[in-house]
Amino acid sequence: MKKILFGSLILVFLAGILFSACSSKGNAEAVTAEETSAEDANSVDLTEEQFKTVGLQYGTIEEKNLNSIIRASGVLDVPPQQLITISSPYGGTLKNTELLQGMPVSKGEVIAVLENPEFIQLQQDYLDYKSQLVYLNEELDRQQELAKENVNAKKTVQKASSDFNSMSARVQGLRSKLQLININPDKINAGNISGKANIYAPISGYVTKVLVNIGKFVNPNQELFEIVDTRHLHAELTIFEKDVPKLKIGQKIRFVLNNETKERFAEVHLIGREISAERTVRVHGHLLQEDKNLLPGMYLKAIVETGVATTTALPDKAIVQSAGKSYIFIAADEIKDEENPADKGKNEVAKKHIVFKRIEVTTGVSENGYTEVILPEGFNKNSKIVINGAYDLLSKMNNVEEEE
């Protein structure tokens, strides 16, 4: 009985070893199959006849002197002195304006009229104080003449002088207040006092905001209109911190607006001296040619040319795009089809197939038919790279994937 039990245990043990070996073999075969499948997904082969028909050509990676660039985004903007917010230091009722958004205005043009009874009081006080100032000036002169003859006391002259200086300050203060509301003090008289004050355009440009309407009471310093002078637009770029050392004043900027293909030009004028929380720096670029059709706030994509640099490059035709990625093809191997045993004796030559491997690369600047490429680590620079016919290989690879 013990011998039978011992023999059963040995059989179970051997069966376990055999099962484990089979499982390990199965897992290894599964991993190998996955690796082979991944490799096949990035490979394509051609026969010699197909190779000749497509006209594939080989080349190798080259060292080229290409213009180094920085890619950036940004907006069109205007200097602060070209964007004017218009308000009034005194409140009032808006009696008249014809402004609409987009309307051109000229410097000095009347763009609105405010009405406020305080304007009347300011003018009355000004005329009153101005009249008193004339009297006090004459009184000061008279007291000074009497003082020369020792007729009056010294403090009388001092009092006359103090009254004159005090009134003079009041008159000057009222002049300044009237000028703030665009009323000319020199043209005021008892017959032309008015409760209305004009608002003039401080610059020539275009109206971008109209925030009031006729009949509305506006408070002092409330924003009424906004005018922008678009003749001096500039490109405000956002540059990442890592690219800042490459920047220099005077470098050329090429940019295109969103939904446009027309390229425009500017040059680096100012470089920001502060790194933002997003690790970027603002760069101010002057447009080389003014364009009245451009507006502040338009988004743009720009390239800053930072100079010539030697880099690894390939002809543009060697690089293909698929699913948003860049690839090249290299000749990986040459294989021959095995002869069919049924064909033995017919002196048929086995067909030769050339296998091409697809390699993902990162691209950079393009110039004169060449594009900068950053190759994966460990890439053999002596590999035979397909420089003509790469898109044919990509097309065949895609067709094979669809069939599968």
C-alpha positions as CSV (number, residue, x, y, z in Angstrom):
1,M,0.0,0.0,0.0
2,K,2.9,2.4,0.8
3,K,4.5,1.6,-2.5
4,I,1.3,2.5,-4.4
5,L,0.9,5.8,-2.5
6,F,4.6,6.7,-3.1
7,G,4.2,5.9,-6.8
8,S,1.1,8.1,-7.1
9,L,3.0,11.0,-5.5
10,I,5.8,10.7,-7.9
11,L,3.3,10.8,-10.9
12,V,1.7,13.9,-9.5
13,F,5.0,15.6,-9.0
14,L,6.2,14.8,-12.5
15,A,2.9,16.0,-14.0
16,G,3.3,19.3,-12.1
17,I,6.8,19.8,-13.6
18,L,5.6,19.0,-17.1
19,F,2.6,21.4,-16.7
20,S,4.9,24.2,-15.5
21,A,7.3,23.6,-18.3
22,C,4.5,23.8,-20.8
23,S,3.1,27.0,-19.2
24,S,6.5,28.7,-19.3
25,K,7.0,27.7,-22.9
26,G,3.5,29.1,-23.7
27,N,4.2,32.4,-22.0
28,A,7.6,32.7,-23.8
29,E,5.9,32.0,-27.1
30,A,3.2,34.6,-26.3
31,V,5.8,37.3,-25.5
32,T,7.8,36.5,-28.6
33,A,4.6,36.7,-30.7
34,E,3.8,40.1,-29.2
35,E,7.3,41.4,-30.0
36,T,7.1,40.0,-33.5
37,S,3.7,41.6,-34.0
38,A,5.0,45.0,-32.9
39,E,8.0,44.7,-35.1
40,D,5.8,43.7,-38.1
41,A,3.6,46.7,-37.5
42,N,6.6,49.0,-38.2
43,S,8.0,46.9,-41.1
44,V,7.1,46.6,-44.8
45,D,8.7,44.6,-47.5
46,L,9.1,45.0,-51.3
47,T,10.1,42.6,-54.0
48,E,12.9,43.6,-56.4
49,E,10.4,44.3,-59.1
50,Q,8.4,46.6,-56.7
51,F,11.6,48.3,-55.6
52,K,12.4,49.2,-59.2
53,T,8.9,50.3,-60.0
54,V,8.7,52.6,-57.1
55,G,12.1,54.0,-57.8
56,L,13.4,54.0,-54.2
57,Q,16.6,55.7,-53.5
58,Y,18.9,55.5,-50.4
59,G,20.8,58.1,-48.6
60,T,22.3,58.7,-45.2
61,I,22.0,61.3,-42.4
62,E,23.8,64.5,-43.2
63,E,25.2,67.5,-41.3
64,K,23.7,70.7,-42.6
65,N,24.0,74.4,-41.7
66,L,20.4,75.4,-41.1
67,N,18.9,78.5,-39.6
68,S,18.1,77.8,-35.9
69,I,14.7,79.0,-34.9
70,I,12.4,79.4,-31.9
71,R,8.7,78.6,-32.3
72,A,6.4,80.9,-30.3
73,S,2.8,82.1,-30.0
74,G,1.5,85.5,-29.2
75,V,-0.9,88.3,-30.0
76,L,-0.9,91.6,-31.8
77,D,-0.9,94.5,-29.3
78,V,-0.4,98.3,-29.1
79,P,1.8,100.4,-26.8
80,P,0.0,101.9,-23.8
81,Q,0.2,105.3,-25.3
82,Q,-1.7,104.2,-28.4
83,L,-4.6,102.8,-26.5
84,I,-6.6,105.6,-24.8
85,T,-9.5,105.2,-22.4
86,I,-11.6,108.4,-22.4
87,S,-13.4,109.7,-19.3
88,S,-14.2,113.1,-17.7
89,P,-13.0,114.4,-14.3
90,Y,-16.5,115.7,-13.7
91,G,-19.8,113.8,-14.0
92,G,-22.6,114.9,-16.1
93,T,-25.4,113.9,-18.5
94,L,-24.3,112.8,-22.0
95,K,-26.0,115.1,-24.4
96,N,-24.5,114.1,-27.7
97,T,-22.2,111.5,-29.3
98,E,-22.1,109.8,-32.7
99,L,-19.4,107.3,-31.9
100,L,-19.8,103.6,-32.9
101,Q,-17.4,100.8,-32.6
102,G,-15.0,100.6,-35.5
103,M,-15.5,104.3,-36.4
104,P,-12.4,106.3,-37.3
105,V,-11.7,109.5,-35.4
106,S,-9.2,112.3,-35.8
107,K,-7.2,113.9,-33.0
108,G,-9.0,117.0,-31.7
109,E,-12.4,116.0,-33.1
110,V,-15.4,116.5,-30.8
111,I,-16.6,113.0,-29.9
112,A,-19.1,113.8,-27.1
113,V,-20.8,116.6,-25.1
114,L,-21.5,116.5,-21.4
115,E,-23.9,118.8,-19.5
116,N,-23.6,119.6,-15.8
117,P,-24.8,122.7,-13.8
118,E,-21.4,122.6,-12.0
119,F,-19.8,123.8,-15.2
120,I,-21.9,127.0,-14.9
121,Q,-20.8,127.6,-11.3
122,L,-17.1,127.0,-12.2
123,Q,-17.3,129.7,-14.9
124,Q,-19.1,132.2,-12.7
125,D,-16.6,131.7,-9.9
126,Y,-13.8,132.2,-12.4
127,L,-15.1,135.5,-13.7
128,D,-15.8,136.7,-10.1
129,Y,-12.4,135.8,-8.8
130,K,-10.7,137.2,-11.9
131,S,-12.5,140.5,-11.3
132,Q,-11.5,140.6,-7.6
133,L,-7.9,139.8,-8.6
134,V,-7.8,143.0,-10.8
135,Y,-9.0,145.0,-7.8
136,L,-6.5,143.4,-5.3
137,N,-3.7,143.9,-7.8
138,E,-4.5,147.6,-8.0
139,E,-4.8,147.8,-4.2
140,L,-1.4,146.2,-3.7
141,D,0.2,148.7,-6.0
142,R,-1.5,151.6,-4.1
143,Q,-0.3,150.3,-0.7
144,Q,3.2,149.8,-2.0
145,E,3.3,153.4,-3.2
146,L,2.1,154.7,0.1
147,A,4.7,152.6,1.9
148,K,7.4,154.3,0.0
149,E,6.2,157.6,1.4
150,N,5.9,156.1,4.9
151,V,2.2,156.9,4.9
152,N,0.9,153.4,5.9
153,A,2.0,150.6,8.1
154,K,4.1,147.7,6.8
155,K,1.5,145.2,7.8
156,T,-1.0,146.9,5.6
157,V,1.2,146.2,2.6
158,Q,1.7,142.6,3.7
159,K,-2.1,142.2,4.0
160,A,-2.7,143.5,0.5
161,S,0.0,141.3,-0.8
162,S,-1.4,138.2,0.9
163,D,-5.0,138.9,-0.4
164,F,-3.6,139.3,-3.9
165,N,-1.6,136.1,-3.8
166,S,-4.5,134.1,-2.4
167,M,-6.9,135.3,-5.0
168,S,-4.3,134.7,-7.7
169,A,-4.0,131.0,-6.6
170,R,-7.8,130.7,-6.7
171,V,-8.0,132.1,-10.2
172,Q,-5.2,129.8,-11.4
173,G,-6.9,126.8,-9.8
174,L,-10.2,127.5,-11.5
175,R,-8.4,128.0,-14.9
176,S,-6.9,124.5,-14.5
177,K,-10.4,123.0,-13.6
178,L,-11.9,124.6,-16.7
179,Q,-9.2,123.4,-18.9
180,L,-9.7,119.8,-17.6
181,I,-13.3,119.9,-19.0
182,N,-12.0,121.5,-22.2
183,I,-13.4,125.0,-21.5
184,N,-11.0,127.8,-22.6
185,P,-10.8,130.3,-19.6
186,D,-9.6,133.1,-21.9
187,K,-12.8,132.9,-24.0
188,I,-15.2,133.1,-21.0
189,N,-17.3,136.2,-20.5
190,A,-20.6,137.0,-18.9
191,G,-22.4,136.4,-22.2
192,N,-21.3,132.9,-23.1
193,I,-21.4,130.9,-19.9
194,S,-22.7,127.4,-20.7
195,G,-23.4,124.2,-18.7
196,K,-22.0,122.0,-21.6
197,A,-18.5,120.8,-22.1
198,N,-17.0,119.1,-25.1
199,I,-14.9,115.9,-25.0
200,Y,-12.2,115.8,-27.7
201,A,-10.4,112.8,-29.2
202,P,-6.8,112.8,-27.8
203,I,-5.4,110.7,-30.7
204,S,-6.3,109.6,-34.2
205,G,-7.5,106.0,-34.4
206,Y,-10.5,103.8,-34.3
207,V,-13.2,103.5,-31.6
208,T,-13.0,100.1,-29.9
209,K,-15.5,100.6,-27.0
210,V,-18.6,102.8,-26.5
211,L,-19.8,102.3,-23.0
212,V,-22.4,105.1,-22.7
213,N,-25.5,106.3,-24.5
214,I,-27.2,109.7,-24.9
215,G,-29.1,110.8,-21.8
216,K,-27.1,108.7,-19.4
217,F,-25.6,110.3,-16.3
218,V,-21.9,109.4,-16.0
219,N,-19.9,109.6,-12.8
220,P,-16.5,111.4,-12.6
221,N,-13.7,109.4,-14.2
222,Q,-16.1,106.8,-15.5
223,E,-14.9,105.1,-18.6
224,L,-16.8,106.4,-21.6
225,F,-15.0,105.4,-24.8
226,E,-11.8,103.6,-25.9
227,I,-9.8,104.6,-28.9
228,V,-6.8,102.7,-30.4
229,D,-4.2,103.9,-32.9
230,T,-3.5,100.7,-35.0
231,R,-0.6,102.3,-36.9
232,H,2.0,101.1,-34.3
233,L,1.0,97.5,-33.6
234,H,3.6,95.1,-32.3
235,A,3.9,91.4,-31.9
236,E,3.8,90.3,-28.2
237,L,5.4,86.8,-28.1
238,T,5.6,84.3,-25.3
239,I,8.9,82.5,-25.3
240,F,9.8,79.5,-23.0
241,E,12.6,79.9,-20.5
242,K,14.9,77.4,-22.1
243,D,15.0,79.5,-25.4
244,V,15.7,82.8,-23.7
245,P,19.5,82.5,-24.0
246,K,19.2,82.3,-27.8
247,L,17.4,85.7,-28.1
248,K,19.0,88.9,-29.2
249,I,17.7,92.4,-30.1
250,G,17.2,92.7,-33.8
251,Q,16.5,89.1,-34.6
252,K,14.1,88.5,-37.4
253,I,10.5,87.3,-36.6
254,R,8.2,85.6,-39.1
255,F,4.6,85.2,-38.1
256,V,1.2,84.2,-39.5
257,L,-2.2,85.0,-38.1
258,N,-4.8,82.3,-37.2
259,N,-6.6,81.0,-40.2
260,E,-4.2,82.8,-42.6
261,T,-1.2,81.7,-44.6
262,K,0.3,85.1,-45.4
263,E,3.6,85.5,-43.7
264,R,4.5,88.9,-42.1
265,F,7.7,90.1,-40.6
266,A,8.9,91.8,-37.4
267,E,12.1,92.1,-35.4
268,V,12.9,91.6,-31.7
269,H,12.8,95.0,-30.1
270,L,12.6,94.3,-26.3
271,I,13.2,91.1,-24.3
272,G,11.3,90.8,-20.9
273,R,13.4,90.6,-17.8
274,E,11.1,88.5,-15.7
275,I,10.2,84.8,-15.8
276,S,6.4,84.2,-15.3
277,A,4.9,81.5,-13.2
278,E,4.5,79.5,-16.4
279,R,8.3,79.7,-17.0
280,T,8.0,82.0,-20.0
281,V,9.2,85.5,-21.0
282,R,7.5,88.2,-23.0
283,V,9.2,89.4,-26.1
284,H,8.2,92.7,-27.9
285,G,8.6,92.7,-31.7
286,H,8.2,95.7,-34.0
287,L,6.4,95.1,-37.3
288,L,8.5,95.9,-40.3
289,Q,5.5,97.0,-42.3
290,E,2.3,98.6,-41.0
291,D,-1.0,97.0,-42.0
292,K,-4.3,98.9,-41.4
293,N,-6.2,95.6,-41.6
294,L,-4.6,94.2,-38.4
295,L,-6.3,94.6,-35.1
296,P,-5.1,94.4,-31.5
297,G,-5.7,91.0,-29.8
298,M,-5.3,88.9,-33.0
299,Y,-3.6,85.6,-32.2
300,L,-0.5,84.6,-34.1
301,K,2.1,81.9,-34.5
302,A,5.7,83.0,-34.9
303,I,9.2,81.8,-35.7
304,V,12.2,83.7,-34.3
305,E,15.3,83.2,-36.4
306,T,18.3,82.9,-34.0
307,G,21.1,82.2,-36.5
308,V,22.8,79.4,-38.4
309,A,23.6,76.1,-36.6
310,T,25.0,72.8,-37.8
311,T,22.5,70.0,-37.2
312,T,21.5,66.5,-38.4
313,A,19.2,66.7,-41.4
314,L,17.5,64.7,-44.2
315,P,15.8,65.7,-47.5
316,D,12.2,66.7,-46.9
317,K,11.0,63.7,-49.1
318,A,12.7,61.3,-46.6
319,I,10.3,62.3,-43.8
320,V,6.7,61.1,-43.8
321,Q,3.8,62.1,-41.5
322,S,1.3,59.7,-40.0
323,A,-1.2,60.2,-37.2
324,G,0.6,63.4,-36.2
325,K,4.0,61.8,-36.0
326,S,7.1,62.0,-38.2
327,Y,8.8,58.8,-39.5
328,I,11.7,57.7,-41.8
329,F,12.3,54.3,-43.4
330,I,15.5,52.4,-43.3
331,A,16.5,49.3,-45.2
332,A,16.5,46.6,-42.5
333,D,17.2,43.3,-44.3
334,E,17.2,41.3,-47.5
335,I,15.5,37.9,-47.6
336,K,14.8,35.2,-50.2
337,D,11.6,33.2,-50.5
338,E,12.1,29.5,-50.0
339,E,11.8,27.4,-53.1
340,N,8.6,25.4,-53.4
341,P,9.5,21.6,-53.3
342,A,7.0,21.1,-56.1
343,D,9.0,23.5,-58.3
344,K,12.3,21.6,-57.9
345,G,13.9,20.8,-61.1
346,K,12.4,23.8,-62.9
347,N,15.6,26.0,-62.2
348,E,13.5,28.8,-60.8
349,V,15.3,31.5,-58.8
350,A,14.0,32.3,-55.4
351,K,12.4,35.8,-55.2
352,K,14.3,38.5,-53.1
353,H,12.4,40.7,-50.7
354,I,13.8,43.9,-49.1
355,V,12.4,44.7,-45.6
356,F,12.1,48.3,-44.6
357,K,11.7,49.4,-41.0
358,R,9.8,52.5,-39.9
359,I,11.6,54.8,-37.4
360,E,9.9,57.6,-35.5
361,V,11.9,60.9,-35.4
362,T,11.4,64.4,-34.1
363,T,11.7,67.2,-36.7
364,G,12.9,70.7,-36.4
365,V,13.6,73.6,-38.8
366,S,13.2,73.2,-42.5
367,E,15.2,75.1,-45.1
368,N,16.3,74.7,-48.7
369,G,14.7,71.2,-49.1
370,Y,16.2,69.8,-45.9
371,T,14.6,69.3,-42.5
372,E,16.4,68.9,-39.1
373,V,15.8,65.5,-37.5
374,I,16.4,64.3,-34.0
375,L,17.1,60.6,-34.2
376,P,16.2,58.0,-31.4
377,E,19.0,57.0,-29.1
378,G,21.2,54.2,-30.5
379,F,20.3,54.9,-34.1
380,N,23.1,53.9,-36.6
381,K,23.9,56.9,-38.7
382,N,25.3,54.7,-41.4
383,S,21.9,53.1,-42.0
384,K,20.5,53.2,-45.5
385,I,17.7,55.7,-45.3
386,V,15.0,55.9,-47.9
387,I,15.2,59.4,-49.3
388,N,12.9,58.9,-52.3
389,G,9.8,56.7,-52.2
390,A,9.1,56.9,-48.4
391,Y,5.4,57.8,-48.9
392,D,5.0,54.7,-51.2
393,L,6.3,52.6,-48.4
394,L,3.9,54.3,-45.9
395,S,1.0,53.7,-48.3
396,K,1.8,50.0,-48.7
397,M,2.1,49.6,-44.9
398,N,-1.3,51.3,-44.4
399,N,-2.9,49.1,-47.0
400,V,-1.5,45.9,-45.3
401,E,-2.9,47.1,-42.0
402,E,-6.3,47.7,-43.5
403,E,-6.3,44.2,-45.1
404,E,-5.5,42.6,-41.7
